[in-house]
Amino acid sequence: MQTLLLRANEQVIQKLMSSINKLAKEGNDIEILDNLVYEKEKKLVAIALEQVEKGEVFSHEEVWKELLQAY
């Protein structure tokens, strides 16, 4: 999937969002990432990489077993 970074005034953004919503309703695969989401995901990736380097990770089996025991 291609990515597009866009800077525009509010009126242009509203027109584009209207078109994007129409395309999504027609079944097209669209994902919108704004600056806030991008920055948050970037920070979370950095935290996750740091945890991996420190060995602060759990296997899928360990987590799943703990979740099942909680119920």
N, CA, C and O atoms as a DFTB+ gen file, in Angstrom:
284 C
 N C O
     1  1       0.850      -1.175       0.000
     2  2       0.000       0.000       0.000
     3  2       0.894       1.237       0.000
     4  3       1.868       1.297       0.750
     5  1       0.582       2.185      -0.805
     6  2       1.322       3.443      -0.904
     7  2       0.914       4.381       0.233
     8  3      -0.165       4.243       0.809
     9  1       1.789       5.334       0.544
    10  2       1.509       6.331       1.578
    11  2       1.614       7.723       0.971
    12  3       2.473       7.970       0.124
    13  1       0.753       8.622       1.396
    14  2       0.742      10.000       0.921
    15  2       0.767      10.930       2.121
    16  3      -0.076      10.818       3.011
    17  1       1.723      11.843       2.154
    18  2       1.772      12.870       3.191
    19  2       1.217      14.143       2.571
    20  3       1.664      14.553       1.500
    21  1       0.260      14.767       3.221
    22  2      -0.461      15.890       2.639
    23  2      -0.525      17.054       3.613
    24  3      -0.818      16.885       4.796
    25  1      -0.247      18.233       3.091
    26  2      -0.456      19.477       3.855
    27  2      -1.371      20.342       3.015
    28  3      -1.091      20.591       1.842
    29  1      -2.464      20.803       3.603
    30  2      -3.422      21.615       2.860
    31  2      -4.254      22.426       3.850
    32  3      -4.239      22.171       5.054
    33  1      -4.986      23.419       3.306
    34  2      -5.852      24.203       4.184
    35  2      -7.102      23.402       4.549
    36  3      -7.373      22.359       3.956
    37  1      -7.845      23.888       5.510
    38  2      -8.996      23.160       6.045
    39  2     -10.037      22.841       4.981
    40  3     -10.601      21.746       4.982
    41  1     -10.299      23.766       4.084
    42  2     -11.306      23.549       3.051
    43  2     -10.897      22.398       2.134
    44  3     -11.727      21.560       1.783
    45  1      -9.647      22.354       1.752
    46  2      -9.154      21.283       0.888
    47  2      -9.203      19.950       1.631
    48  3      -9.598      18.931       1.064
    49  1      -8.806      19.961       2.891
    50  2      -8.837      18.736       3.698
    51  2     -10.261      18.189       3.779
    52  3     -10.468      16.983       3.649
    53  1     -11.246      19.068       3.994
    54  2     -12.643      18.624       4.075
    55  2     -13.111      17.991       2.772
    56  3     -13.806      16.975       2.793
    57  1     -12.740      18.577       1.647
    58  2     -13.115      18.009       0.343
    59  2     -12.450      16.654       0.137
    60  3     -13.081      15.716      -0.350
    61  1     -11.190      16.553       0.503
    62  2     -10.487      15.282       0.357
    63  2     -11.084      14.212       1.275
    64  3     -11.246      13.062       0.865
    65  1     -11.408      14.583       2.500
    66  2     -11.996      13.631       3.437
    67  2     -13.346      13.125       2.932
    68  3     -13.687      11.958       3.119
    69  1     -14.101      14.000       2.300
    70  2     -15.380      13.593       1.722
    71  2     -15.151      12.542       0.635
    72  3     -15.860      11.537       0.577
    73  1     -14.170      12.775      -0.215
    74  2     -13.844      11.809      -1.278
    75  2     -13.325      10.503      -0.694
    76  3     -13.686       9.422      -1.160
    77  1     -12.487      10.602       0.318
    78  2     -11.929       9.409       0.959
    79  2     -13.044       8.587       1.608
    80  3     -13.062       7.362       1.492
    81  1     -13.966       9.256       2.286
    82  2     -15.090       8.545       2.903
    83  2     -15.932       7.829       1.865
    84  3     -16.378       6.704       2.091
    85  1     -16.153       8.470       0.733
    86  2     -16.922       7.855      -0.352
    87  2     -16.203       6.602      -0.858
    88  3     -16.830       5.562      -1.057
    89  1     -14.898       6.703      -1.063
    90  2     -14.121       5.552      -1.527
    91  2     -14.163       4.409      -0.510
    92  3     -14.280       3.242      -0.887
    93  1     -14.068       4.742       0.758
    94  2     -14.110       3.713       1.807
    95  2     -15.477       3.020       1.827
    96  3     -15.552       1.801       1.984
    97  1     -16.544       3.785       1.670
    98  2     -17.888       3.202       1.647
    99  2     -18.077       2.278       0.457
   100  3     -18.890       1.355       0.505
   101  1     -17.327       2.524      -0.612
   102  2     -17.387       1.676      -1.807
   103  2     -16.549       0.413      -1.650
   104  3     -16.485      -0.413      -2.560
   105  1     -15.901       0.265      -0.485
   106  2     -15.148      -0.946      -0.212
   107  2     -13.658      -0.868      -0.473
   108  3     -12.969      -1.886      -0.405
   109  1     -13.148       0.311      -0.768
   110  2     -11.712       0.466      -0.985
   111  2     -10.975       0.431       0.345
   112  3     -11.485       0.904       1.361
   113  1      -9.771      -0.133       0.332
   114  2      -8.954      -0.266       1.532
   115  2      -8.188       1.034       1.760
   116  3      -7.267       1.359       1.011
   117  1      -8.577       1.779       2.803
   118  2      -7.975       3.079       3.099
   119  2      -7.654       3.151       4.583
   120  3      -8.484       2.806       5.424
   121  1      -6.456       3.599       4.896
   122  2      -6.055       3.810       6.287
   123  2      -5.533       5.239       6.398
   124  3      -4.669       5.647       5.621
   125  1      -6.048       5.992       7.351
   126  2      -5.627       7.380       7.524
   127  2      -4.762       7.483       8.774
   128  3      -5.169       7.085       9.866
   129  1      -3.583       8.018       8.595
   130  2      -2.673       8.261       9.710
   131  2      -2.460       9.757       9.822
   132  3      -1.951      10.382       8.892
   133  1      -2.836      10.330      10.935
   134  2      -2.560      11.750      11.124
   135  2      -1.275      11.898      11.929
   136  3      -0.698      10.900      12.363
   137  1      -0.830      13.107      12.128
   138  2       0.423      13.360      12.846
   139  2       0.409      12.761      14.247
   140  3       1.409      12.200      14.694
   141  1      -0.721      12.877      14.942
   142  2      -0.808      12.377      16.310
   143  2      -0.655      10.861      16.353
   144  3       0.082      10.331      17.184
   145  1      -1.348      10.167      15.460
   146  2      -1.252       8.708      15.416
   147  2       0.160       8.287      15.042
   148  3       0.722       7.377      15.652
   149  1       0.734       8.946      14.040
   150  2       2.087       8.612      13.606
   151  2       3.093       8.779      14.743
   152  3       3.907       7.887      14.983
   153  1       3.046       9.891      15.429
   154  2       3.992      10.152      16.519
   155  2       3.800       9.158      17.665
   156  3       4.779       8.688      18.245
   157  1       2.547       8.835      17.995
   158  2       2.274       7.879      19.067
   159  2       2.811       6.500      18.695
   160  3       3.457       5.845      19.514
   161  1       2.548       6.053      17.462
   162  2       3.034       4.750      17.031
   163  2       4.562       4.716      16.993
   164  3       5.171       3.700      17.328
   165  1       5.174       5.816      16.589
   166  2       6.632       5.904      16.555
   167  2       7.213       5.730      17.959
   168  3       8.201       5.018      18.140
   169  1       6.603       6.377      18.949
   170  2       7.058       6.251      20.338
   171  2       6.865       4.828      20.852
   172  3       7.732       4.285      21.537
   173  1       5.720       4.224      20.518
   174  2       5.450       2.862      20.977
   175  2       6.426       1.859      20.367
   176  3       6.838       0.911      21.036
   177  1       6.794       2.059      19.120
   178  2       7.780       1.183      18.482
   179  2       9.128       1.335      19.179
   180  3       9.805       0.340      19.437
   181  1       9.519       2.555      19.482
   182  2      10.791       2.790      20.167
   183  2      10.796       2.119      21.546
   184  3      11.796       1.520      21.941
   185  1       9.688       2.220      22.270
   186  2       9.576       1.575      23.585
   187  2       9.672       0.064      23.437
   188  3      10.370      -0.593      24.209
   189  1       8.977      -0.488      22.452
   190  2       8.998      -1.934      22.238
   191  2      10.404      -2.424      21.898
   192  3      10.833      -3.462      22.403
   193  1      11.122      -1.696      21.057
   194  2      12.487      -2.083      20.705
   195  2      13.405      -2.049      21.926
   196  3      14.267      -2.912      22.090
   197  1      13.211      -1.056      22.771
   198  2      13.998      -0.959      24.001
   199  2      13.697      -2.148      24.924
   200  3      14.607      -2.704      25.541
   201  1      12.427      -2.531      25.015
   202  2      12.052      -3.672      25.842
   203  2      12.664      -4.966      25.305
   204  3      13.100      -5.816      26.082
   205  1      12.699      -5.116      23.995
   206  2      13.308      -6.305      23.389
   207  2      14.792      -6.350      23.725
   208  3      15.318      -7.401      24.092
   209  1      15.463      -5.220      23.602
   210  2      16.897      -5.163      23.906
   211  2      17.170      -5.522      25.359
   212  3      18.206      -6.116      25.657
   213  1      16.266      -5.176      26.269
   214  2      16.437      -5.461      27.689
   215  2      15.928      -6.861      28.062
   216  3      16.052      -7.283      29.212
   217  1      15.366      -7.563      27.106
   218  2      14.825      -8.889      27.382
   219  2      13.498      -8.859      28.105
   220  3      13.092      -9.856      28.702
   221  1      12.825      -7.742      28.060
   222  2      11.535      -7.578      28.746
   223  2      10.382      -7.980      27.831
   224  3       9.478      -7.187      27.567
   225  1      10.427      -9.209      27.358
   226  2       9.392      -9.694      26.443
   227  2       8.844     -11.018      26.961
   228  3       9.496     -11.718      27.736
   229  1       7.647     -11.344      26.522
   230  2       6.997     -12.594      26.897
   231  2       6.567     -13.314      25.628
   232  3       6.192     -12.680      24.642
   233  1       6.624     -14.610      25.658
   234  2       6.183     -15.369      24.488
   235  2       4.667     -15.323      24.393
   236  3       3.976     -15.064      25.378
   237  1       4.174     -15.571      23.219
   238  2       2.734     -15.611      22.990
   239  2       2.090     -16.658      23.895
   240  3       1.023     -16.425      24.462
   241  1       2.745     -17.812      24.026
   242  2       2.212     -18.886      24.845
   243  2       2.088     -18.472      26.314
   244  3       1.096     -18.790      26.970
   245  1       3.104     -17.759      26.830
   246  2       3.058     -17.308      28.224
   247  2       1.887     -16.361      28.457
   248  3       1.151     -16.504      29.434
   249  1       1.718     -15.410      27.574
   250  2       0.639     -14.423      27.721
   251  2      -0.718     -15.106      27.595
   252  3      -1.621     -14.844      28.389
   253  1      -0.864     -15.973      26.610
   254  2      -2.135     -16.658      26.371
   255  2      -2.504     -17.520      27.577
   256  3      -3.657     -17.530      28.008
   257  1      -1.520     -18.247      28.120
   258  2      -1.756     -19.100      29.292
   259  2      -2.228     -18.258      30.480
   260  3      -3.164     -18.639      31.183
   261  1      -1.581     -17.120      30.698
   262  2      -1.973     -16.245      31.804
   263  2      -3.384     -15.683      31.607
   264  3      -4.162     -15.595      32.556
   265  1      -3.699     -15.310      30.383
   266  2      -5.033     -14.787      30.104
   267  2      -6.108     -15.850      30.334
   268  3      -7.167     -15.558      30.888
   269  1      -5.834     -17.063      29.913
   270  2      -6.809     -18.135      30.094
   271  2      -7.026     -18.475      31.561
   272  3      -8.137     -18.813      31.970
   273  1      -5.957     -18.386      32.354
   274  2      -6.065     -18.667      33.780
   275  2      -6.853     -17.584      34.515
   276  3      -7.429     -17.841      35.572
   277  1      -6.878     -16.388      33.962
   278  2      -7.592     -15.275      34.591
   279  2      -9.112     -15.476      34.524
   280  3      -9.857     -14.884      35.306
   281  1      -9.555     -16.300      33.603
   282  2     -11.000     -16.536      33.446
   283  2     -11.345     -17.856      34.015
   284  3     -12.509     -18.255      33.989
